[in-house]
Amino acid sequence: AELYGIRNWGAGYFDLNDSGEITVKVPAGDGETRAVSMMEIAQGAMERGLGMPLLLRIENLLDAQVALINESFGRAIESCGYNNVFRGVFPIKVNQQCQVIEEIARAGHPFNHGLEAGSKAELIAALSTLDNAESLIICNGYKDEEFINLGLQAQRLGVQVFFVVETPSEVETIITCAEREQVRPNIGVRIKLASKVGGYWNATSGDRSIFGLGSNDLIAMVDQLRRHDMLDCLKLLHYHLGSQVPNIRDIRTGVLEACRYYADLVEEGAAMGYLDLGGGLAVDYDGSKTNYTHSKNYSLDEYCVDVVEAIMGTLDSEGVAHPVIITESGRATVAYSSVLLFDILDTTRFEPVELEHTKITEDDHPMLRNLQDAAGNITAKNLQESYNDALYYRDEVRSLYLHGQVSLRERANAENLFLQAAQKIRTLLDEAEEIPVDLQALPEVLSDIYYANISVFQSLPDMWAIDQVFPLVPIHRHDEAPTRSAIIADITCDCDGKIDRFIGRQEEQKTLPLHPLREGEDYILGTFLVGAYQETLGDLHNLFGDTNVVNVRINDDGSVDYSREIHGDSIADVLSYVEYRPQDMFEHFRKLAERAVKDGRISPQQRKQILHTYTASMSGYTYFEK
Ligand code: PLP
């Protein structure tokens, strides 16, 4: 657990058992927890025909996070003596999958947890899922008349829909639609805060943020609503500092600034009553509990207390009634519940390859003999010098090869000698008093490549697009020391399809400790905390499609229900996404086969076999199948 920091980032949900397997630990009805081996869950899925790669969704963790956020706000409200309630909403864009949204709605029902929609499609998803008159639906994003009309009709049915004005032009549309439909709309307004936050996803804060109204536009909107006698419809103030805000100071500064706006809108005569802080509640991906980009320097309880206290601190002094507190936490709600499991197909080592004729003789080129001497004379005291020599002689042999002066076999021997020297230097680095600058990258340069049965582009898009790091850990064999050090390459043919940044105890690491593969045995890794943003942002690079998905629920007796499953895209599926027509493709291939029969190259029976192979491939998984 220490080596991979499981207990640091696992938030109490992930741990190890005595057999060296990662367990998922979920709250049970008796107030205790139940732990189940992830290896057992994975094997159960594979036995059911859901092979690797497999996205595992643990429903209990989704329920637990929804409850935790609501309960934590509940405790903060009670302990601070706050005079209103918390109403969370889940932003659908963070994970739009129907099964996830349905589960959040189910788990959120006792807490009146609602949904946030940023588009017409998401509003329809929200309206078709929520069944709780107390829950809110917050509509952000650009809204056309159709979007607004749909929201107004839903309001007629008793659904609490709020339109958050993101741009000045939307006010007019909302007024026009509401007057035509004769519905008093619930209007919110998104403001641009001057506070700018740290972290990766901070472009939504500060003066140049794309969304939201500045103070001048806000006042123009208030006047416009007043002219239409609709100030009583302006009920909500919204802001969003950005996702994954690592520093609690930024959270507090944002609340304080927003409360100033809130109090002044009340002063202007707006009805108000709701303060929506947006998202930003961070996930501690690297377990460092710091204000690093992939971490956070606060607990959930601290976040809730700080928010409640900051609101009270500002509004009490202005004599303004406490509003309903809304947050749109997405990442923190869903990140823990999904784990991407995948197998390792093969490895490459940067070590000498066993060759039949390796002995360097008098007949070999002098450069080879020099290289052999350099490789034989390495000590902890001459690492830099030895490395320079080995590199020089290896490069000389390479250039001799280009000029036809050494044979391919001699070059192979030289490459082997160089790797032998470099590996020896690497092992001696630990003994060196000081590691020369040139050699600092050696462990990374000589690390293994583990070929993983995934597409980073499809399953972990933030990893290649914005250098996000996720905890990546084998889910078994923790009772053995991982003796290899590796980077991961995926199965797309793209040099960006690799993972070479991993969470570390101090800072990101460039290699990951792993176990050597064992003949005939699966080696399964998990990328954890991937429930937020990854699924729909993924793409079809090299036509690797959606992976298999399985939802599991761990029961109070420790048994596991495989509650839902979705088989990943077939090859026919992904081809049809890019406008191929599988039936026409089959016809084309059939004609090739028929012509081959006619030409006498294959028999009709062989044709049958060949077409069978073709159709089986078409309906197969896009990933490596064992
Ligand atoms: N609300 C809005 C308006 C957003 O743009 C986002 C995402 O950036 C969120 C909520 C969710 O943020 P998070 O996942 O950090 O909770």
Boltz pocket constraint, residues with backbone or C-beta under 6 A from the ligand:
constraints:
  - pocket:
      binder: B
      contacts: [[A, 91], [A, 94], [A, 116], [A, 140], [A, 240], [A, 242], [A, 243], [A, 244], [A, 245], [A, 278], [A, 279], [A, 280], [A, 281], [A, 328], [A, 329], [A, 330], [A, 331], [A, 332], [A, 532]]
      max_distance: 6.0
